[in-house]
Amino acid sequence: MSEVNQSCVWEGHIFSNGWGSATGGVAPVIEPSTGEILSTIGVGLPEDVDLAATSAAEAQQSWASMPFDQRAAILREAARLLKDRAAEINEWNVRECGSTPAKAEWELHATYEQLLMAAAMPMQPDGALYPSAMPGRLNICRHVPVGVVGVIAPWNFPILLAMRSVAPALAVGNAVILKPDLQSAVSGGLLLASVFEDAGLPSGVLHVIPGGPVTGDALVRHPKVGMISFTGSTAVGRSIGQICGQMLKKVALELGGNNAIVVLDDADVDAAASSGAWGAFLHQGQICMQTGRHLVHRSLVNEYAQKLAERAKKLLVGDPHKDQVHLGPLINQKQRDRIDNIVQKSIASGATLLTGGKYTNLFYEPTVLAGVTKDMPAFTDEIFGPVAPITVFDNDDEAVALVNTSDYGLAAAVHTRSMSRGLALSSRIRAGMVHVNDQTVNNEFHIPFGGMGSSGNGGRFGGPANFHEFTQTQWVSALDKPIIYPF
């Protein structure tokens, strides 16, 4: 693998009408496993956002009018280049974000699929004919671009969660300003900008401006940005939704989750524990769909807890760039301290620590807590770390009530030997995604993805939902001869 700290065109820069310096200067790229400075990135400020929005608004019109096959060809070329540069992008994902190589490779392939799906969008029907009560009137309802779409992407799956908005937004004729998180700006922003630049995307159609809250706020509030697609915490999402509501601006919010796996009394315990471990510990639990609550029938709870703890104890934690491990580092100290505080407070309230509960630097051991009740922080809070809290229930009604206690409603899973029972239970669970005999962390590029309640505003990413998410509907009617009205 190449050395990631070699001189690159993006080093210390932002991407806005080519590579250039940012008003906010530069920031270091820090490897969470070691604390080593890998490189520098440009930091955008409101002035950079303003220049980008003006440029994007101008470039968008010619991009939208480009023949659909030419737009599709650019997106296909971007997909090819993404695959061609997989080694470089994956290495940055490992070192910058603490991903394991397997997670990085999965994310890159999923992003590749997102690009191919987006490349097929321009050739799809972009409207429909509707009948009219007026003789001779032609009614067309069609999807038209929003204009400029602002995308604010997180650090946990920075490539995929940026591209699932960037690619379809571009495909239907929008220009895009992407603000990646400063902790993942290389893999989740600057390398993607390089891919699109080399794929032939016209200048000004895509801007990548890393930055913090001030930069994001400027993007949300800019009058030339017609839509915001945000993936991140519920607290920040509420603020963005409020601003966009006041400005009558379209907004897509994919927010947090406190997702439950429900293990019914007839479940295959080995399979359920496997799903529970994968859902709880994948990428150190730093996933919005993480299995944060394990709800287990009383008759199986001891067996499930034992099997889950056994799986957790076998997982290796360490530097994914240097060693073959299952879990890498948490993204920063603030996240680590928050996770540990939830664990320690829950133990102090009566939860039983079966394994884990310790850390070294940013490496947190996979943790299993038994005897968790619904008033403990391990039950009520989104953990976003490698912690599996187990709560007991006695019947299906109680299980559903426990799932729906949370204000979040992103994902859930149900384990049972009866598919019909699982499907019946799924209809009572308030979540945007429910998986029977699987775990909560699922994504397929062509299926609408999103949550309910505090997990989002009802918007969806993926497949046909993308047409509605990144466009506006326009009604056009036409008559061959004008109507003569009474006055």
SEKOL-917433 format. One record per residue (C-alpha): y, z negated, x negated; residue number from 1. Coordinates in nm, 3 decimals. Layout:
N
+---------+---------+---------+-----+
!      yy !      zz !      xx !   k !
+---------+---------+---------+-----+
!       Y !       Z !       X ! NUM !
...
+---------+---------+---------+-----+
This chain:
487
+---------+---------+---------+-----+
!      yy !      zz !      xx !   k !
+---------+---------+---------+-----+
!   0.000 !   0.000 !   0.000 !   1 !
!   0.352 !   0.071 !  -0.120 !   2 !
!   0.595 !  -0.203 !  -0.215 !   3 !
!   0.810 !  -0.271 !   0.088 !   4 !
!   1.115 !  -0.378 !  -0.111 !   5 !
!   1.167 !  -0.038 !  -0.270 !   6 !
!   1.503 !   0.132 !  -0.213 !   7 !
!   1.514 !   0.310 !   0.124 !   8 !
!   1.776 !   0.514 !   0.308 !   9 !
!   1.800 !   0.243 !   0.574 !  10 !
!   1.844 !  -0.048 !   0.334 !  11 !
!   2.162 !  -0.240 !   0.422 !  12 !
!   2.248 !   0.013 !   0.693 !  13 !
!   2.247 !   0.076 !   1.065 !  14 !
!   2.163 !   0.408 !   1.233 !  15 !
!   2.454 !   0.548 !   1.432 !  16 !
!   2.535 !   0.917 !   1.384 !  17 !
!   2.331 !   0.895 !   1.066 !  18 !
!   2.290 !   0.607 !   0.824 !  19 !
!   2.595 !   0.399 !   0.746 !  20 !
!   2.740 !   0.058 !   0.682 !  21 !
!   2.783 !  -0.197 !   0.959 !  22 !
!   3.092 !  -0.398 !   1.044 !  23 !
!   2.893 !  -0.719 !   1.012 !  24 !
!   2.777 !  -0.652 !   0.659 !  25 !
!   2.415 !  -0.713 !   0.569 !  26 !
!   2.145 !  -0.972 !   0.635 !  27 !
!   1.827 !  -1.047 !   0.441 !  28 !
!   1.482 !  -0.951 !   0.565 !  29 !
!   1.273 !  -1.266 !   0.512 !  30 !
!   0.894 !  -1.273 !   0.506 !  31 !
!   0.783 !  -1.569 !   0.723 !  32 !
!   0.461 !  -1.622 !   0.523 !  33 !
!   0.637 !  -1.676 !   0.191 !  34 !
!   1.011 !  -1.705 !   0.249 !  35 !
!   1.056 !  -1.407 !   0.015 !  36 !
!   1.352 !  -1.172 !   0.071 !  37 !
!   1.202 !  -0.827 !   0.119 !  38 !
!   1.517 !  -0.619 !   0.167 !  39 !
!   1.849 !  -0.614 !   0.354 !  40 !
!   1.958 !  -0.463 !   0.685 !  41 !
!   2.295 !  -0.380 !   0.832 !  42 !
!   2.427 !  -0.615 !   1.101 !  43 !
!   2.617 !  -0.454 !   1.385 !  44 !
!   2.909 !  -0.616 !   1.565 !  45 !
!   3.091 !  -0.523 !   1.889 !  46 !
!   3.293 !  -0.261 !   1.702 !  47 !
!   2.974 !  -0.081 !   1.602 !  48 !
!   2.844 !  -0.100 !   1.959 !  49 !
!   3.167 !   0.053 !   2.089 !  50 !
!   3.148 !   0.347 !   1.847 !  51 !
!   2.781 !   0.398 !   1.930 !  52 !
!   2.839 !   0.389 !   2.307 !  53 !
!   3.119 !   0.646 !   2.283 !  54 !
!   2.907 !   0.874 !   2.067 !  55 !
!   2.598 !   0.830 !   2.287 !  56 !
!   2.790 !   0.914 !   2.604 !  57 !
!   2.906 !   1.240 !   2.449 !  58 !
!   2.568 !   1.335 !   2.305 !  59 !
!   2.377 !   1.251 !   2.621 !  60 !
!   2.510 !   1.542 !   2.823 !  61 !
!   2.381 !   1.812 !   2.591 !  62 !
!   2.055 !   1.623 !   2.541 !  63 !
!   1.995 !   1.606 !   2.916 !  64 !
!   2.068 !   1.978 !   2.953 !  65 !
!   1.827 !   2.075 !   2.674 !  66 !
!   1.525 !   2.267 !   2.811 !  67 !
!   1.248 !   2.024 !   2.899 !  68 !
!   0.994 !   2.177 !   2.661 !  69 !
!   1.230 !   2.125 !   2.366 !  70 !
!   1.281 !   1.756 !   2.452 !  71 !
!   0.904 !   1.718 !   2.486 !  72 !
!   0.846 !   1.885 !   2.149 !  73 !
!   1.076 !   1.635 !   1.975 !  74 !
!   0.890 !   1.342 !   2.130 !  75 !
!   0.554 !   1.489 !   2.028 !  76 !
!   0.681 !   1.532 !   1.673 !  77 !
!   0.800 !   1.172 !   1.673 !  78 !
!   0.449 !   1.065 !   1.775 !  79 !
!   0.299 !   1.270 !   1.493 !  80 !
!   0.537 !   1.121 !   1.236 !  81 !
!   0.466 !   0.770 !   1.363 !  82 !
!   0.096 !   0.823 !   1.293 !  83 !
!   0.171 !   0.991 !   0.961 !  84 !
!   0.375 !   0.688 !   0.848 !  85 !
!   0.132 !   0.429 !   0.983 !  86 !
!   0.068 !   0.264 !   0.645 !  87 !
!   0.438 !   0.198 !   0.582 !  88 !
!   0.515 !   0.084 !   0.937 !  89 !
!   0.209 !  -0.139 !   0.956 !  90 !
!   0.288 !  -0.303 !   0.624 !  91 !
!   0.635 !  -0.389 !   0.746 !  92 !
!   0.491 !  -0.525 !   1.072 !  93 !
!   0.260 !  -0.751 !   0.869 !  94 !
!   0.516 !  -0.875 !   0.621 !  95 !
!   0.828 !  -0.888 !   0.837 !  96 !
!   0.670 !  -1.018 !   1.159 !  97 !
!   0.362 !  -1.210 !   1.043 !  98 !
!   0.122 !  -0.973 !   1.218 !  99 !
!  -0.236 !  -0.938 !   1.104 ! 100 !
!  -0.327 !  -0.584 !   0.993 ! 101 !
!  -0.548 !  -0.542 !   1.302 ! 102 !
!  -0.264 !  -0.643 !   1.535 ! 103 !
!  -0.025 !  -0.411 !   1.353 ! 104 !
!  -0.266 !  -0.119 !   1.377 ! 105 !
!  -0.326 !  -0.183 !   1.749 ! 106 !
!   0.048 !  -0.197 !   1.812 ! 107 !
!   0.110 !   0.128 !   1.627 ! 108 !
!  -0.161 !   0.310 !   1.822 ! 109 !
!  -0.027 !   0.173 !   2.152 ! 110 !
!   0.320 !   0.293 !   2.052 ! 111 !
!   0.177 !   0.634 !   1.970 ! 112 !
!   0.030 !   0.648 !   2.321 ! 113 !
!   0.368 !   0.551 !   2.468 ! 114 !
!   0.529 !   0.842 !   2.286 ! 115 !
!   0.269 !   1.091 !   2.404 ! 116 !
!   0.307 !   0.970 !   2.762 ! 117 !
!   0.685 !   1.007 !   2.734 ! 118 !
!   0.645 !   1.357 !   2.590 ! 119 !
!   0.462 !   1.456 !   2.910 ! 120 !
!   0.738 !   1.322 !   3.137 ! 121 !
!   0.991 !   1.610 !   3.107 ! 122 !
!   0.745 !   1.859 !   3.258 ! 123 !
!   0.669 !   1.645 !   3.564 ! 124 !
!   0.836 !   1.703 !   3.905 ! 125 !
!   1.176 !   1.535 !   3.897 ! 126 !
!   1.233 !   1.527 !   4.271 ! 127 !
!   1.106 !   1.602 !   4.620 ! 128 !
!   1.203 !   1.804 !   4.927 ! 129 !
!   1.273 !   1.612 !   5.248 ! 130 !
!   1.290 !   1.756 !   5.599 ! 131 !
!   1.622 !   1.765 !   5.783 ! 132 !
!   1.724 !   1.720 !   6.145 ! 133 !
!   1.997 !   1.976 !   6.072 ! 134 !
!   1.865 !   2.333 !   6.111 ! 135 !
!   1.882 !   2.528 !   5.786 ! 136 !
!   1.964 !   2.227 !   5.566 ! 137 !
!   1.775 !   2.186 !   5.240 ! 138 !
!   1.735 !   1.821 !   5.131 ! 139 !
!   1.649 !   1.748 !   4.769 ! 140 !
!   1.612 !   1.399 !   4.624 ! 141 !
!   1.589 !   1.412 !   4.246 ! 142 !
!   1.585 !   1.180 !   3.946 ! 143 !
!   1.892 !   1.209 !   3.724 ! 144 !
!   1.955 !   1.028 !   3.394 ! 145 !
!   2.143 !   0.699 !   3.396 ! 146 !
!   2.345 !   0.815 !   3.095 ! 147 !
!   2.338 !   0.561 !   2.812 ! 148 !
!   2.058 !   0.303 !   2.812 ! 149 !
!   2.085 !  -0.013 !   2.605 ! 150 !
!   1.751 !  -0.151 !   2.486 ! 151 !
!   1.729 !  -0.508 !   2.356 ! 152 !
!   1.386 !  -0.561 !   2.200 ! 153 !
!   1.208 !  -0.877 !   2.079 ! 154 !
!   1.044 !  -0.966 !   1.748 ! 155 !
!   0.682 !  -1.031 !   1.852 ! 156 !
!   0.567 !  -0.673 !   1.927 ! 157 !
!   0.883 !  -0.504 !   1.802 ! 158 !
!   0.755 !  -0.146 !   1.778 ! 159 !
!   0.573 !  -0.124 !   2.109 ! 160 !
!   0.824 !  -0.323 !   2.313 ! 161 !
!   1.112 !  -0.114 !   2.181 ! 162 !
!   0.938 !   0.218 !   2.230 ! 163 !
!   0.817 !   0.149 !   2.584 ! 164 !
!   1.185 !   0.170 !   2.686 ! 165 !
!   1.326 !   0.404 !   2.420 ! 166 !
!   1.071 !   0.682 !   2.465 ! 167 !
!   1.080 !   0.723 !   2.847 ! 168 !
!   1.457 !   0.676 !   2.853 ! 169 !
!   1.494 !   0.965 !   2.608 ! 170 !
!   1.232 !   1.173 !   2.788 ! 171 !
!   1.428 !   1.182 !   3.114 ! 172 !
!   1.755 !   1.274 !   2.943 ! 173 !
!   1.927 !   0.948 !   2.853 ! 174 !
!   2.086 !   0.855 !   2.523 ! 175 !
!   1.976 !   0.516 !   2.386 ! 176 !
!   2.127 !   0.231 !   2.188 ! 177 !
!   1.850 !   0.008 !   2.053 ! 178 !
!   1.931 !  -0.345 !   1.938 ! 179 !
!   1.626 !  -0.484 !   1.759 ! 180 !
!   1.601 !  -0.852 !   1.675 ! 181 !
!   1.727 !  -0.935 !   1.326 ! 182 !
!   1.383 !  -1.083 !   1.248 ! 183 !
!   1.207 !  -0.750 !   1.313 ! 184 !
!   1.480 !  -0.492 !   1.260 ! 185 !
!   1.295 !  -0.283 !   1.002 ! 186 !
!   0.963 !  -0.229 !   1.178 ! 187 !
!   1.111 !  -0.247 !   1.528 ! 188 !
!   1.425 !  -0.042 !   1.469 ! 189 !
!   1.518 !   0.125 !   1.142 ! 190 !
!   1.178 !   0.282 !   1.074 ! 191 !
!   1.176 !   0.414 !   1.431 ! 192 !
!   1.522 !   0.563 !   1.380 ! 193 !
!   1.392 !   0.742 !   1.071 ! 194 !
!   1.100 !   0.881 !   1.271 ! 195 !
!   1.326 !   1.024 !   1.542 ! 196 !
!   1.577 !   1.160 !   1.291 ! 197 !
!   1.305 !   1.350 !   1.108 ! 198 !
!   1.154 !   1.465 !   1.440 ! 199 !
!   1.477 !   1.655 !   1.512 ! 200 !
!   1.645 !   1.433 !   1.770 ! 201 !
!   2.009 !   1.546 !   1.788 ! 202 !
!   2.268 !   1.321 !   1.629 ! 203 !
!   2.418 !   1.062 !   1.861 ! 204 !
!   2.129 !   1.053 !   2.108 ! 205 !
!   1.971 !   0.742 !   1.950 ! 206 !
!   2.153 !   0.456 !   1.779 ! 207 !
!   1.982 !   0.156 !   1.619 ! 208 !
!   2.209 !  -0.144 !   1.566 ! 209 !
!   2.042 !  -0.469 !   1.457 ! 210 !
!   2.233 !  -0.780 !   1.550 ! 211 !
!   2.239 !  -1.121 !   1.708 ! 212 !
!   2.365 !  -1.253 !   2.043 ! 213 !
!   2.722 !  -1.127 !   1.993 ! 214 !
!   2.593 !  -0.773 !   1.938 ! 215 !
!   2.363 !  -0.794 !   2.239 ! 216 !
!   2.642 !  -0.926 !   2.459 ! 217 !
!   2.868 !  -0.637 !   2.357 ! 218 !
!   2.594 !  -0.390 !   2.446 ! 219 !
!   2.534 !  -0.551 !   2.785 ! 220 !
!   2.903 !  -0.556 !   2.872 ! 221 !
!   3.001 !  -0.211 !   2.746 ! 222 !
!   3.128 !   0.005 !   3.034 ! 223 !
!   2.973 !   0.323 !   2.893 ! 224 !
!   2.624 !   0.170 !   2.888 ! 225 !
!   2.481 !   0.234 !   3.234 ! 226 !
!   2.158 !   0.037 !   3.203 ! 227 !
!   2.011 !  -0.251 !   3.004 ! 228 !
!   1.639 !  -0.287 !   2.935 ! 229 !
!   1.577 !  -0.636 !   2.800 ! 230 !
!   1.257 !  -0.801 !   2.683 ! 231 !
!   1.286 !  -1.165 !   2.585 ! 232 !
!   1.334 !  -1.517 !   2.712 ! 233 !
!   1.399 !  -1.601 !   3.075 ! 234 !
!   1.713 !  -1.799 !   2.986 ! 235 !
!   1.876 !  -1.501 !   2.813 ! 236 !
!   1.745 !  -1.265 !   3.081 ! 237 !
!   1.916 !  -1.464 !   3.355 ! 238 !
!   2.247 !  -1.433 !   3.171 ! 239 !
!   2.203 !  -1.059 !   3.120 ! 240 !
!   2.105 !  -1.012 !   3.483 ! 241 !
!   2.415 !  -1.199 !   3.597 ! 242 !
!   2.646 !  -0.984 !   3.384 ! 243 !
!   2.480 !  -0.660 !   3.492 ! 244 !
!   2.496 !  -0.769 !   3.854 ! 245 !
!   2.869 !  -0.831 !   3.829 ! 246 !
!   2.918 !  -0.491 !   3.666 ! 247 !
!   2.683 !  -0.319 !   3.917 ! 248 !
!   2.481 !  -0.200 !   3.619 ! 249 !
!   2.112 !  -0.119 !   3.635 ! 250 !
!   1.894 !  -0.374 !   3.453 ! 251 !
!   1.525 !  -0.411 !   3.371 ! 252 !
!   1.421 !  -0.763 !   3.271 ! 253 !
!   1.077 !  -0.839 !   3.122 ! 254 !
!   1.088 !  -1.211 !   3.055 ! 255 !
!   0.869 !  -1.509 !   2.973 ! 256 !
!   0.542 !  -1.629 !   3.116 ! 257 !
!   0.324 !  -1.937 !   3.153 ! 258 !
!   0.006 !  -1.748 !   3.222 ! 259 !
!  -0.312 !  -1.906 !   3.354 ! 260 !
!  -0.679 !  -1.830 !   3.312 ! 261 !
!  -0.882 !  -1.967 !   3.604 ! 262 !
!  -1.247 !  -2.049 !   3.530 ! 263 !
!  -1.432 !  -2.085 !   3.861 ! 264 !
!  -1.749 !  -2.288 !   3.907 ! 265 !
!  -1.972 !  -1.977 !   3.890 ! 266 !
!  -1.815 !  -1.834 !   3.572 ! 267 !
!  -1.994 !  -1.726 !   3.256 ! 268 !
!  -1.861 !  -2.004 !   3.032 ! 269 !
!  -1.924 !  -1.823 !   2.703 ! 270 !
!  -1.734 !  -1.517 !   2.825 ! 271 !
!  -1.456 !  -1.730 !   2.971 ! 272 !
!  -1.414 !  -1.924 !   2.645 ! 273 !
!  -1.399 !  -1.595 !   2.454 ! 274 !
!  -1.124 !  -1.468 !   2.684 ! 275 !
!  -0.947 !  -1.804 !   2.661 ! 276 !
!  -0.948 !  -1.802 !   2.281 ! 277 !
!  -0.830 !  -1.442 !   2.254 ! 278 !
!  -0.555 !  -1.490 !   2.511 ! 279 !
!  -0.434 !  -1.817 !   2.361 ! 280 !
!  -0.448 !  -1.746 !   1.987 ! 281 !
!  -0.386 !  -1.370 !   1.943 ! 282 !
!  -0.078 !  -1.317 !   1.722 ! 283 !
!  -0.037 !  -1.694 !   1.696 ! 284 !
!   0.016 !  -1.709 !   2.072 ! 285 !
!   0.355 !  -1.539 !   2.033 ! 286 !
!   0.307 !  -1.309 !   2.332 ! 287 !
!   0.472 !  -1.323 !   2.673 ! 288 !
!   0.126 !  -1.275 !   2.828 ! 289 !
!  -0.031 !  -1.553 !   2.620 ! 290 !
!  -0.289 !  -1.764 !   2.803 ! 291 !
!  -0.081 !  -2.080 !   2.814 ! 292 !
!  -0.276 !  -2.268 !   3.082 ! 293 !
!  -0.657 !  -2.297 !   3.104 ! 294 !
!  -0.751 !  -2.407 !   3.455 ! 295 !
!  -1.121 !  -2.496 !   3.466 ! 296 !
!  -1.346 !  -2.620 !   3.747 ! 297 !
!  -1.451 !  -2.981 !   3.699 ! 298 !
!  -1.821 !  -2.888 !   3.677 ! 299 !
!  -1.757 !  -2.665 !   3.373 ! 300 !
!  -1.458 !  -2.826 !   3.205 ! 301 !
!  -1.645 !  -3.020 !   2.934 ! 302 !
!  -1.859 !  -2.722 !   2.837 ! 303 !
!  -1.558 !  -2.488 !   2.837 ! 304 !
!  -1.347 !  -2.728 !   2.629 ! 305 !
!  -1.627 !  -2.767 !   2.372 ! 306 !
!  -1.684 !  -2.392 !   2.339 ! 307 !
!  -1.311 !  -2.316 !   2.318 ! 308 !
!  -1.259 !  -2.582 !   2.050 ! 309 !
!  -1.555 !  -2.444 !   1.852 ! 310 !
!  -1.399 !  -2.098 !   1.856 ! 311 !
!  -1.059 !  -2.237 !   1.752 ! 312 !
!  -1.206 !  -2.425 !   1.455 ! 313 !
!  -1.357 !  -2.103 !   1.316 ! 314 !
!  -1.024 !  -1.917 !   1.307 ! 315 !
!  -0.863 !  -1.872 !   0.965 ! 316 !
!  -0.488 !  -1.921 !   0.930 ! 317 !
!  -0.289 !  -1.780 !   0.639 ! 318 !
!  -0.079 !  -1.500 !   0.490 ! 319 !
!  -0.201 !  -1.178 !   0.658 ! 320 !
!  -0.057 !  -0.967 !   0.375 ! 321 !
!  -0.270 !  -1.138 !   0.109 ! 322 !
!  -0.576 !  -1.270 !   0.291 ! 323 !
!  -0.814 !  -1.174 !   0.569 ! 324 !
!  -0.708 !  -1.414 !   0.843 ! 325 !
!  -0.711 !  -1.440 !   1.221 ! 326 !
!  -0.367 !  -1.599 !   1.257 ! 327 !
!  -0.056 !  -1.546 !   1.049 ! 328 !
!   0.267 !  -1.746 !   1.040 ! 329 !
!   0.496 !  -1.832 !   1.326 ! 330 !
!   0.819 !  -1.636 !   1.314 ! 331 !
!   1.050 !  -1.923 !   1.212 ! 332 !
!   1.088 !  -2.299 !   1.180 ! 333 !
!   1.268 !  -2.338 !   1.512 ! 334 !
!   0.971 !  -2.188 !   1.697 ! 335 !
!   0.727 !  -2.404 !   1.502 ! 336 !
!   0.916 !  -2.725 !   1.578 ! 337 !
!   0.941 !  -2.637 !   1.946 ! 338 !
!   0.566 !  -2.574 !   1.970 ! 339 !
!   0.480 !  -2.894 !   1.785 ! 340 !
!   0.715 !  -3.094 !   2.005 ! 341 !
!   0.530 !  -2.970 !   2.316 ! 342 !
!   0.195 !  -3.062 !   2.162 ! 343 !
!   0.299 !  -3.408 !   2.045 ! 344 !
!   0.474 !  -3.499 !   2.371 ! 345 !
!   0.168 !  -3.394 !   2.570 ! 346 !
!  -0.061 !  -3.604 !   2.350 ! 347 !
!   0.175 !  -3.900 !   2.391 ! 348 !
!   0.151 !  -3.848 !   2.770 ! 349 !
!  -0.228 !  -3.871 !   2.766 ! 350 !
!  -0.367 !  -3.529 !   2.663 ! 351 !
!  -0.664 !  -3.531 !   2.425 ! 352 !
!  -0.639 !  -3.331 !   2.101 ! 353 !
!  -0.974 !  -3.157 !   2.044 ! 354 !
!  -0.869 !  -2.955 !   1.742 ! 355 !
!  -0.554 !  -2.840 !   1.560 ! 356 !
!  -0.216 !  -2.997 !   1.624 ! 357 !
!  -0.117 !  -2.964 !   1.256 ! 358 !
!   0.082 !  -2.717 !   1.049 ! 359 !
!   0.173 !  -2.625 !   0.693 ! 360 !
!   0.507 !  -2.451 !   0.656 ! 361 !
!   0.502 !  -2.189 !   0.936 ! 362 !
!   0.122 !  -2.183 !   0.968 ! 363 !
!   0.018 !  -2.369 !   1.285 ! 364 !
!  -0.349 !  -2.443 !   1.344 ! 365 !
!  -0.513 !  -2.316 !   1.665 ! 366 !
!  -0.487 !  -2.613 !   1.899 ! 367 !
!  -0.692 !  -2.716 !   2.202 ! 368 !
!  -0.574 !  -2.992 !   2.435 ! 369 !
!  -0.794 !  -3.141 !   2.707 ! 370 !
!  -0.694 !  -3.360 !   2.998 ! 371 !
!  -0.360 !  -3.186 !   3.047 ! 372 !
!  -0.194 !  -3.268 !   3.379 ! 373 !
!   0.069 !  -3.070 !   3.562 ! 374 !
!   0.353 !  -3.303 !   3.460 ! 375 !
!   0.297 !  -3.257 !   3.084 ! 376 !
!   0.508 !  -3.010 !   2.882 ! 377 !
!   0.191 !  -2.827 !   2.771 ! 378 !
!   0.146 !  -2.735 !   3.139 ! 379 !
!   0.506 !  -2.683 !   3.251 ! 380 !
!   0.657 !  -2.505 !   2.949 ! 381 !
!   0.604 !  -2.160 !   2.805 ! 382 !
!   0.448 !  -2.252 !   2.470 ! 383 !
!   0.462 !  -1.919 !   2.285 ! 384 !
!   0.232 !  -2.057 !   2.016 ! 385 !
!  -0.141 !  -2.101 !   1.938 ! 386 !
!  -0.205 !  -2.380 !   2.187 ! 387 !
!  -0.466 !  -2.390 !   2.466 ! 388 !
!  -0.405 !  -2.669 !   2.723 ! 389 !
!  -0.696 !  -2.736 !   2.960 ! 390 !
!  -0.640 !  -2.863 !   3.315 ! 391 !
!  -0.915 !  -2.945 !   3.564 ! 392 !
!  -0.939 !  -2.842 !   3.932 ! 393 !
!  -1.193 !  -2.908 !   4.208 ! 394 !
!  -1.175 !  -2.605 !   4.440 ! 395 !
!  -1.028 !  -2.257 !   4.475 ! 396 !
!  -0.731 !  -2.371 !   4.680 ! 397 !
!  -0.633 !  -2.624 !   4.415 ! 398 !
!  -0.671 !  -2.360 !   4.143 ! 399 !
!  -0.436 !  -2.120 !   4.325 ! 400 !
!  -0.185 !  -2.399 !   4.384 ! 401 !
!  -0.190 !  -2.489 !   4.012 ! 402 !
!  -0.134 !  -2.128 !   3.908 ! 403 !
!   0.153 !  -2.086 !   4.153 ! 404 !
!   0.318 !  -2.416 !   4.054 ! 405 !
!   0.492 !  -2.232 !   3.771 ! 406 !
!   0.816 !  -2.045 !   3.833 ! 407 !
!   0.681 !  -1.775 !   3.603 ! 408 !
!   0.466 !  -1.496 !   3.742 ! 409 !
!   0.373 !  -1.253 !   3.466 ! 410 !
!  -0.005 !  -1.245 !   3.417 ! 411 !
!  -0.318 !  -1.433 !   3.519 ! 412 !
!  -0.694 !  -1.408 !   3.477 ! 413 !
!  -0.987 !  -1.521 !   3.690 ! 414 !
!  -1.345 !  -1.569 !   3.568 ! 415 !
!  -1.626 !  -1.558 !   3.823 ! 416 !
!  -1.966 !  -1.393 !   3.861 ! 417 !
!  -1.847 !  -1.254 !   4.196 ! 418 !
!  -1.599 !  -0.968 !   4.171 ! 419 !
!  -1.517 !  -0.994 !   4.543 ! 420 !
!  -1.434 !  -1.363 !   4.499 ! 421 !
!  -1.213 !  -1.282 !   4.203 ! 422 !
!  -1.031 !  -1.006 !   4.390 ! 423 !
!  -0.981 !  -1.233 !   4.689 ! 424 !
!  -0.830 !  -1.498 !   4.464 ! 425 !
!  -0.607 !  -1.241 !   4.291 ! 426 !
!  -0.435 !  -1.161 !   4.621 ! 427 !
!  -0.324 !  -1.525 !   4.647 ! 428 !
!  -0.190 !  -1.551 !   4.292 ! 429 !
!   0.182 !  -1.485 !   4.241 ! 430 !
!   0.174 !  -1.274 !   3.927 ! 431 !
!   0.257 !  -0.916 !   3.843 ! 432 !
!  -0.081 !  -0.865 !   3.675 ! 433 !
!  -0.415 !  -1.033 !   3.748 ! 434 !
!  -0.733 !  -0.956 !   3.551 ! 435 !
!  -1.077 !  -1.049 !   3.685 ! 436 !
!  -1.330 !  -1.143 !   3.414 ! 437 !
!  -1.082 !  -1.073 !   3.135 ! 438 !
!  -0.793 !  -1.248 !   2.964 ! 439 !
!  -0.419 !  -1.237 !   3.030 ! 440 !
!  -0.302 !  -1.023 !   2.736 ! 441 !
!  -0.356 !  -0.671 !   2.867 ! 442 !
!  -0.151 !  -0.353 !   2.839 ! 443 !
!  -0.227 !   0.009 !   2.928 ! 444 !
!   0.050 !   0.260 !   2.870 ! 445 !
!   0.005 !   0.446 !   3.200 ! 446 !
!  -0.008 !   0.144 !   3.433 ! 447 !
!   0.308 !  -0.023 !   3.570 ! 448 !
!   0.370 !  -0.345 !   3.373 ! 449 !
!   0.588 !  -0.635 !   3.482 ! 450 !
!   0.610 !  -0.976 !   3.640 ! 451 !
!   0.734 !  -1.174 !   3.937 ! 452 !
!   0.955 !  -1.478 !   3.972 ! 453 !
!   1.106 !  -1.603 !   3.647 ! 454 !
!   0.904 !  -1.344 !   3.454 ! 455 !
!   1.128 !  -1.056 !   3.556 ! 456 !
!   1.336 !  -0.885 !   3.819 ! 457 !
!   1.058 !  -0.672 !   3.965 ! 458 !
!   1.112 !  -0.374 !   3.735 ! 459 !
!   0.810 !  -0.205 !   3.584 ! 460 !
!   0.732 !  -0.015 !   3.263 ! 461 !
!   0.460 !   0.247 !   3.234 ! 462 !
!   0.333 !   0.558 !   3.408 ! 463 !
!   0.515 !   0.673 !   3.723 ! 464 !
!   0.727 !   0.356 !   3.723 ! 465 !
!   0.919 !   0.490 !   3.423 ! 466 !
!   1.074 !   0.767 !   3.632 ! 467 !
!   1.231 !   0.514 !   3.867 ! 468 !
!   1.320 !   0.264 !   3.594 ! 469 !
!   1.520 !   0.495 !   3.368 ! 470 !
!   1.682 !   0.727 !   3.623 ! 471 !
!   1.894 !   0.713 !   3.936 ! 472 !
!   1.810 !   0.896 !   4.258 ! 473 !
!   2.047 !   1.164 !   4.375 ! 474 !
!   2.039 !   1.332 !   4.718 ! 475 !
!   2.152 !   1.693 !   4.721 ! 476 !
!   2.173 !   1.884 !   5.049 ! 477 !
!   2.256 !   2.252 !   5.087 ! 478 !
!   2.331 !   2.492 !   5.374 ! 479 !
!   2.351 !   2.867 !   5.349 ! 480 !
!   2.655 !   2.867 !   5.578 ! 481 !
!   2.903 !   2.582 !   5.621 ! 482 !
!   2.911 !   2.379 !   5.942 ! 483 !
!   3.213 !   2.407 !   6.172 ! 484 !
!   3.280 !   2.051 !   6.301 ! 485 !
!   3.468 !   1.959 !   6.622 ! 486 !
!   3.781 !   1.855 !   6.424 ! 487 !
+---------+---------+---------+-----+
